Structure formats: C-alpha cells, structure tokens
Amino acid sequence: MPIVRVVTPTDPQTDTIKAFQAELVAKVAGSIDYRVYSAADDNDNLDDVVKYAVSDSPAAILACGSMAAKKLQDQTTSIPIVQVGGLRPANAQSNLTGFTINTIGGKVVSQHHLDKLAAARQKITVLYDDSNEPSHAIFTNLQDPQKKVSPLNIGDPADFATYTVATDGFMLIPNAMYFKHRKHIVAMLDNDNVKAVYFPEREYKMESSAATQGKARIHGHDLPATFRAAADIVAAILSHPNKSLPSLKEGIKDTDD
C-alpha cells in the first residue's frame, strides 16, 4: 500500500486539502496509507510534524506552503516533495516539485495588488505574518515608492478580532493560516472606510459581505484546482516512482481584474 503524507502549518481539514485527497483517491487504484500532519497554526510545531512525515518513509509528501517545503527539504533529498503555495525555497533540490503561488507570468502577485491600489488610494493596509518566512520576504521586497503602505503584522489568529481596517485600500500576503481564517480577515474590512480590496484567492471574496465583494478584485491563484493538480503529480509518482519529477511552476491562475 503506497504511503502519502501531507504537512500543513494549519488545519488538516481545509477545503484545499480535501480537494487534494478526493482527487488522489479518484486517480489511484486501490488503498492509500494517507495521513495529514498539522502544525495547528503554530509554526513552532512545524519542525516536529515534518520529522513525523519523513520518518514514515512515504512515497510522496504534499507540502502546504513554502515553509513546510523548506523544512521538508532540510530533512530529505530523496522522498518526492510536492509543494503547493508560497515561493520556491532557497534550499530546493531535485526531489521538490509542485506549484508556487507568489507570481503570475513572472510578476509578483502582491506587487501587482499594491501597484493597482496605489494608483487610486491614499493608504493601503498590507496584512502579513512576520513569523512566516515567505510572508516576511514578500512584504520586505514590496516596492512602495509613494509610501502608501500601512503594515499590519498578524501571526496569531486570535488577533483578527481586535482589528478593523481603516485605510481606503487593503491587500494581504497569503499563507495557509490566513486562508483558513479568511472569514475573520474579511470581517475586518466590513466598514465604509475601505474603498478597494485585492484578494489573492477567490475564497476571500466569497466569504465577504455583499458590500466588500463589490469593492474587491481577485488576482492570484485557484487553490483548490492547484491542489488537485498536485494530487495528479502524486498519483504519477505512485505509478512511476523512478521517473524524473517536473520542475516547480506557477499555480493555476485565477483573476478578475
């Protein structure tokens, strides 16, 4: 029975992981020894769950986000790692494949959001998680020549309830924890101060009130579809374990702007 493991910084039952599992089951004949290791929104737990996944000697590991992929890459250069999310880890080796979500057509998604908002807005709240390495790196590299960025650093989900966004523009640097707690994030925007919003995934807009939906644009990736595509890669690995892995590439685009 093939062994497949999933490493996620957040909830083991997100819609994206469910989409991955459903697609994998549909593509693989017979039973799979399948397990999700979750850090439960605490990045300090990620090292441990990575070690658990690797110690099971799976045929493949799904890494939800580039932090998980980086830590897995530190532990193994032989087990295939299929990444979905974030950016390409600096320690990427030939056993890493999957999809990044930080660029579309080579342009950084968050920079696109900032450029669009800055053209018409006075101040832009940028939500990011400084404890998340990729989030920190993307935020640090944003080009803000007009000095319109108002940073909002949240790494603890409990803090969402303590903030209301008061700037006329809003965007966020995506990560797995934010995707899980998107209902709490969009609640911060439900006021008349916010005039324009850019979301990296459509699910944020779907969770928003009708008023916020009318202010929001999407420019990013279709995460459920990208996770299903990752399941196709895992199914191919199980069928042809000695075949070379495809290179990391951009996830499946979703945009309405």
C-alpha positions in Angstrom: 0.0 0.0 0.0 1.5 3.3 -1.0 2.2 5.8 1.8 1.3 9.5 1.2 1.8 12.2 3.8 0.6 15.8 4.0 2.4 18.5 6.0 0.4 21.7 6.7 1.0 24.6 9.1 -2.7 24.9 9.7 -5.9 22.9 9.8 -5.8 19.3 8.4 -9.4 19.7 7.1 -9.2 22.8 4.8 -11.1 22.7 1.6 -7.9 22.6 -0.3 -6.5 19.5 1.4 -9.9 17.9 1.0 -9.7 18.7 -2.7 -6.2 17.1 -2.9 -7.4 13.9 -1.1 -10.5 13.5 -3.2 -8.5 13.9 -6.5 -5.8 11.5 -5.2 -8.3 8.8 -4.3 -10.0 9.2 -7.7 -6.7 8.8 -9.6 -5.1 6.0 -7.6 -6.4 2.4 -7.8 -6.5 0.6 -4.5 -5.9 1.8 -1.0 -3.5 4.5 0.2 -1.9 4.9 3.6 -2.8 8.6 3.8 -2.2 10.9 6.8 -2.2 14.7 7.4 0.3 16.1 9.9 -0.8 19.5 11.1 1.1 22.2 13.0 -2.3 23.6 14.1 -1.5 27.3 13.4 1.7 27.2 15.5 4.9 27.5 13.4 6.9 26.1 16.3 5.2 22.8 15.7 6.2 22.6 12.1 9.6 21.1 12.7 8.1 18.2 14.6 5.3 17.4 12.1 7.9 17.5 9.3 10.0 14.9 11.1 6.9 12.7 11.7 6.1 12.8 8.0 9.6 11.9 6.8 10.0 9.2 9.4 7.1 7.3 7.9 9.1 6.9 4.7 6.3 7.8 2.3 6.3 7.6 -1.4 5.5 11.3 -1.6 4.8 14.2 0.7 2.5 17.2 0.0 3.9 20.4 1.5 1.3 23.1 2.1 3.3 26.2 1.6 7.0 27.0 1.2 7.8 26.9 4.9 6.7 23.3 5.0 8.6 22.6 1.8 11.8 24.2 3.1 11.7 22.3 6.3 10.9 19.0 4.5 13.8 19.7 2.1 16.1 20.1 5.1 15.1 16.6 6.2 15.2 14.7 2.9 16.6 15.0 -0.6 15.2 11.6 -1.8 11.5 11.5 -0.9 9.5 13.4 -3.5 8.1 16.6 -2.0 5.1 18.2 -3.9 4.7 21.8 -2.8 1.6 24.0 -3.2 1.9 27.6 -2.2 4.4 30.3 -1.4 7.6 30.7 -3.3 10.5 28.5 -4.3 12.5 27.6 -1.2 16.2 28.6 -1.3 17.2 25.0 -0.5 15.2 23.4 -3.3 16.6 20.2 -4.6 15.7 17.8 -7.5 13.2 16.0 -5.2 11.0 19.1 -5.0 8.1 19.7 -7.4 4.7 21.3 -7.4 3.4 24.8 -7.6 4.3 28.2 -6.2 1.7 31.0 -5.9 3.8 34.1 -5.5 3.9 35.1 -9.2 1.7 35.2 -12.3 3.6 35.4 -15.5 6.8 36.1 -13.6 5.3 39.2 -11.8 4.9 39.0 -8.0 1.2 38.9 -7.2 1.4 41.1 -4.2 3.3 43.8 -6.1 0.5 43.7 -8.7 -2.0 44.3 -5.9 0.0 47.2 -4.5 0.5 48.9 -7.8 -3.2 48.7 -8.7 -4.3 50.0 -5.3 -1.6 52.7 -5.1 -2.9 54.2 -8.4 -6.1 55.4 -6.7 -5.8 55.0 -2.9 -4.3 57.2 -0.2 -3.2 54.5 2.1 -3.1 50.7 1.8 -3.1 48.2 4.7 -0.9 45.3 3.9 -1.7 42.3 6.1 1.3 39.9 6.5 2.7 37.5 9.1 6.3 38.4 10.1 6.7 34.9 11.7 6.2 33.3 8.3 9.5 33.5 6.4 7.9 33.7 2.9 5.4 36.3 4.0 8.1 38.3 5.6 10.3 38.1 2.5 7.5 39.1 0.1 6.4 42.0 2.3 10.0 43.3 2.7 10.5 43.2 -1.1 7.4 45.2 -2.0 8.2 48.4 -3.9 6.3 51.3 -2.3 7.8 54.5 -3.9 4.7 56.6 -2.8 5.0 55.4 0.8 1.3 54.3 0.9 1.8 51.0 2.7 0.4 50.7 6.3 1.7 47.4 7.6 -0.4 45.1 9.7 1.5 42.2 11.1 -0.7 39.4 12.4 0.6 35.9 13.2 -1.9 34.9 15.9 -5.4 34.2 14.6 -6.9 35.5 17.9 -5.7 39.0 16.9 -8.0 39.3 13.9 -10.9 40.1 16.2 -9.0 43.1 17.6 -8.5 45.0 14.3 -10.7 47.0 12.0 -9.1 48.2 8.8 -9.4 52.0 8.5 -7.4 52.7 5.3 -9.1 53.1 1.9 -7.1 50.2 0.4 -6.4 46.6 1.6 -4.4 43.6 0.5 -2.7 40.7 2.1 0.4 38.5 1.7 -1.2 35.0 1.6 -0.3 32.0 3.7 -2.1 28.8 4.8 -3.2 30.2 8.2 -4.7 33.3 6.5 -6.6 31.1 4.1 -8.1 29.1 6.9 -9.1 32.2 8.8 -10.3 34.2 5.8 -13.8 34.7 7.4 -12.1 36.6 10.3 -9.9 38.6 7.9 -12.8 39.8 5.7 -14.7 40.8 8.8 -12.0 43.5 9.4 -13.0 45.1 6.1 -16.7 45.5 6.6 -16.8 49.2 7.0 -17.2 52.4 4.9 -13.5 53.4 5.3 -12.3 50.6 3.0 -12.9 51.5 -0.7 -10.8 49.0 -2.6 -9.5 45.5 -1.9 -7.3 43.0 -3.7 -7.5 39.3 -2.7 -5.0 36.6 -3.8 -7.7 33.9 -3.8 -11.4 33.9 -4.7 -12.4 32.3 -1.5 -11.7 35.5 0.4 -14.2 37.4 -1.8 -16.8 34.6 -1.4 -16.6 34.9 2.4 -17.0 38.7 2.3 -20.2 40.7 2.8 -22.0 41.9 -0.3 -20.6 45.4 0.3 -17.0 44.2 0.5 -17.5 41.9 -2.5 -18.4 45.0 -4.5 -15.1 46.6 -3.6 -12.9 43.5 -4.2 -10.8 42.3 -7.1 -9.1 38.9 -7.5 -5.6 38.5 -8.8 -4.0 35.3 -7.7 -4.5 31.5 -8.0 -7.2 28.9 -7.9 -6.0 27.0 -4.8 -8.5 24.0 -4.9 -7.6 23.5 -8.6 -3.9 23.8 -7.9 -4.2 21.2 -5.0 -6.0 18.9 -7.4 -3.2 19.3 -9.9 -0.7 18.5 -7.1 -2.7 15.2 -6.5 -2.2 14.4 -10.1 1.6 14.7 -9.6 1.4 12.5 -6.5 -0.6 9.9 -8.5 2.0 9.9 -11.2 4.8 9.5 -8.6 3.0 6.4 -7.2 2.6 5.0 -10.7 6.1 5.7 -11.9 8.3 6.1 -8.8 11.6 6.3 -10.8 10.5 8.9 -13.2 12.1 12.4 -13.0 10.0 15.0 -11.3 8.7 18.0 -13.1 10.1 21.4 -12.1 8.3 23.7 -9.8 6.0 26.1 -11.7 3.3 28.7 -11.1 0.0 27.5 -9.8 -3.3 27.7 -11.7 -4.2 31.4 -12.3 -7.4 33.0 -11.2 -8.1 36.7 -11.8 -11.0 39.0 -12.5 -9.1 42.3 -12.8 
